[in-house]
Structure formats: C-alpha cells, structure tokens
Amino acid sequence: MRIIHSGNGCLVMRLERPPRRRNAIGLTPLIDVVFILLLFFMLASSLTRLHAVALQSQSADGEPSGTPSALLLRVQADGALDLNGDPLATDELQAALRSRLTQRPDLSVIVQPADEVNLNVLLHVFDQLAEAGVPILRLQ
C-alpha cells in the first residue's frame, strides 16, 4: 500500500497487488493419464491372430503353383452351400468331397457359416463332412 499526495490536497491510496505466481503444469498426472490410456487401448484391442486360408501363388505362366491345402465351404443363411465359391447342392457335397479327397487325402475343410444359419442345418453339414471322410475340419 502506498499513499500518494496529489496536487489538489487529496491523498490517494494506491493498493498494490502481490505479483502472480505462475503455476507450473505437473508432468506426473499427465504421464499417469498417458499410461492409463495406453493400458486401456492395449486391453481393448484384439490381440488374437487372424486365421486365414493360405493362398497359392501363381507361377510365371499363370497357373497355380500347386493344389490348395484347404477347401472353403460356406453355409448361407438359407442353407445353400458353396465350395470354394462354386454353388453346390446339399446332396452333392459328399460326392464332391470324396472326389477331392481321393486326389489329396490330407485336404482340410474350413466351414464358414453365415450368422443366421440354423444350428440343425450346420450339424447336418458336419455329419456329411464326417461321412465323406474329411480328416481336418475347421470352423471359422
């Protein structure tokens, strides 16, 4: 506080504010937040390996370099089947699999059902695969 005498006979009192302190931003809470976010995203993300069908590369003349090691059997919601993209009737499934298994006995079959497939339809397909003698069956 300072008292100043003005020229007209009045006393003027000037109040001084104390100087402001600048608050430093603490890094410890910031680092804690970063680690919590890192932990959250690590736990929230899926860390499982995606299972995919191995693709055969083509040779220079444009033909596949070998026979496929697995067949993809899709079961549609209405019960329709397709084997490696080719539509297939349910009663033709066993014959098609048997002919391919005679050429390659270690051939595996990957079954990919649609989300709305009835469980009874899927079990019927599994029974047909077992009767055809499929040695390796995977559900995707």
Secondary structure, DSSP 4 states (H G I P E B T S, - for coil): -EEEE-TTS-EEEEPPPPPPPPPPPPHHHHHHHHHHHHHHHHHHS--SPPP-PPPPPB-TTSSBSS--SEEEEEE-TTS-EEETTEEE-GGGHHHHHHHHHHH-TT-EEEEEE-TT--HHHHHHHHHHHHHHT-SEEEE-
